Amino acid sequence: LSVTSVEDPVIMSKIRQNLREKHARHIADLRAYYDSEIQSLKQQLEASHKNASSEDLKKINQNLADRCDQLDAALNEASARIKILEDKNNMLEKQVADWRERFYAVSDSSKVLQERIEEMRTNNKEKDNTISRLKSRLKDLEEAFEKAYKLSDNKNTRLKEENKMFQNLLGEYESLGKEHERVKDTLNATENKLLDANTQISDLKRTISKLEAQLKQVEHENMLKLRH
């Protein structure tokens, strides 16, 4: 069994159906074998009745009765063992289904986190571009401010206006810088969550592989017991 096979309900249904059919065939073979043994013993008993004395018949009857008891005990033991293996098989199938659901849930969470990270990266890139434009504009204003200051001391009003604009842009730049840092922190936290989710997915895959190995071992034990 592979992880892909476990994820396919049609394949799992076929596997379970094949196991049930094999169990049914093996049980039928066991019953046929024991019926044949009993029939053979009956024929031996009838043949011995014709040729043996009373004491011999009692001895043969006792031997046959003991043999029948042994066969009944063996049949009961085999049936009990088959029932135990079937119960264990069903339990492992439920565990595999549970782990598969948890695997799907973690995979979905990982996809959502990945999409969110991509969205945040896009937004962060846009804000980086905005900050770059503001830096360029701020540099132009600084150069203009320096030129205006050198050209004339009589342009105080204009310089005040430009200085006010400069301060406003500086405040906007600082605000965007802080927002940019917050976005980076959020992006790092989200990437850490994605890493944890991928680690959990790996653990779930390993657990599913272990459960599949246990299931295969139980099926192997079941086959060996049935053949025995």
N, C-alpha and C positions, 0 to 999 in steps of 0.2 A: 504494500500500500504506500502511496505517496501522498503528500499534502494535497495535491490537486485531486487525487481520487477521493480523499476524505471529504473535500469540499463539494463533490458532486453527489447529490442525493440519489440520482439514478444508479450510479455505480455502487454506492453503499447498499441500496435496496437489492440490487442483483446479488451482491456478495452475501447479504443475509439470507436471501432466498436460496442460494446455492448451498449455504451451510445447513439450512433446515432440510433441504432435499437430501444432503449427504447423511445427516443424522437419521432421517427417516429410513434411508436405504440400509444403513448400518444396523439400526434396530430391527428392521425386517430380516436382515441376514442373521442376526443373533437369534431371533425367534424361530426362523426356519432351521437353524442349526440345532437348537434345543428340541424343537419338535421332531427333527430327524433322529436325534439321540433317544428321545422318549419312545418314538415308534420302533427304533431298533431294539431298545430294551424290552418293549412289549413282545416283539417277535422272538427275542431270545427267551423270554419268560414262557411264551406259548410252546416254543420248541422244547424247553427244559421240562415242562409239565408232562410231555409225552414220554420222555426217556428217563427222568430222574426219579429217585425214591422220595419219600416224604421228608426225610431229614435234609436231603439235598435241596429239595424245593424250598424248605424253610430257609436254608442258608442262602440260596440264590435270591429268594424274595428279600431277605434282609440286606444282602449286598445291593440289590436293585433299589431298595428303599433308600439306603444310604447314598447311593449314586444320585438318585432323584433329589434328595435333600441338598447334596452338594451343588447340583445344577441349579436348583432354586436359589440357593444362597449366592452363587456366582452371578445369576441373572439379576437378583435384587441389588447386589453390590455394584454391578455395571450400570444399572438404571440409576442408582443413587449418585454414582460418580458423574454420569452424563448430566443429571439434573444440576449438580454443583457447577460443572463446567459451563452449562448453558446460562445459569444465573450469573456467573462471573463474566461470561461473554457479554450478557446484556448490560451489566454494570459498567464494563469498560466502554461499551458503545455509548452509554449515557454520558460518561466522562468525556469521551471524544467530542460528542455533540456540544457539551457545555464549554469545553476549551475552544471549540471552533467558533461558537458565538462570541466568546470573549475576544478571540483573535479578530473577528470581523469588527467588533466595537472599537478595539484599539486601532485597527487599520483606518476606520472612518475618522476617528479623532486625529490620527496622524495626517490624513488628507486635509481636514479642516485647518489644522495648524500650519500645514505647508501653504495652503491658499492664503491664510492670514499673513504669513511671513512674506509671501510674494507681494501681497497688497501693501504691506508696510514698507517693503523695499522700494516699491514704486513711488509711494508717497515721500519716502525719505529722499529719493533721487530728485523728485520735483522740488522739495524744500532746499536741497543742496544747490540746485540750479537757481532758485530764487535768491539764496544767500550770495551766490556768485555774482548775480546781477546787481544786488544791493552793494556788494563790495566794490564792483566796478563803478557804480554810480557815486558811491561815497568817495572814491578816489578822484573822480572827475570834479566833484564838489570841492574837495580839499584843494585841488589844483586851481580851480576857479577862485576859491576864497583867497588863496595866497596871491594870485594875480591881482585880484581886486584890492587887496590890502596894500600891495606894493604900488599900484597905479595912483591911488588917491586916498588921502585921509578925509576928504570931503564927502565921501560916499558912505558915511556911517550908517545911514538908514538902510541902504541896500545891503551893507555888510551884516547889519543886525538881522535883516530878513533871511539872508542866506545862512547866517549862523543858526537862526531858529530852525530853518529847514534841515540844516546839518544835524542839529540836536535831535530833531524828530526822526530822521533817518537812522541816526545812531541808536536811538531807543528802539526803533523797529528792528534793527539789526540784532541788538542784544536779545530782544524778545524771541526772535526767530532762532537765535543761537541756543537759547535755553530750551525751546521747544524741540529743536533738533537733538539735543542731548537726551531729553526725555524719550523721544522716539527711538534713539539708539539703545537706551536701557531696556525699553519694552521689547525691541527686536531681539536683544540678547536673551532676555527671559523666555521669549517665545521659542527661540532656537534651542534653549536648554530643555524646554518641555518636549520639543520634537525629538531631541536626542533620547530623552527618557522613554518616550513612546516607542521609538525604534528599538530601544533595548528591551522593552516589555514585549514587543512583537517577536524579537529573537527568542526570548525566554519561552513565550507561548509556542513557538514553532518547535523548540526542543522538547517541550512537555508533550506536544501532540505526537512527535516522533517516538517518545518513550511509551506513550499510551498505545500507539500503533504496534510497537514491538511487543508489548505485553499482550495485546489482543492476538497477534500472530502466534505467540507462545502458547496462549490458552487454546487456540484452535489446533495447534500442533499436538498439545497434550490430549485434547479431545479425540483427535484422529487416532493417536497411538492407543488410547484406552479403548476406543470402539473396535479397532482392529484386534486388540488383545482379547 
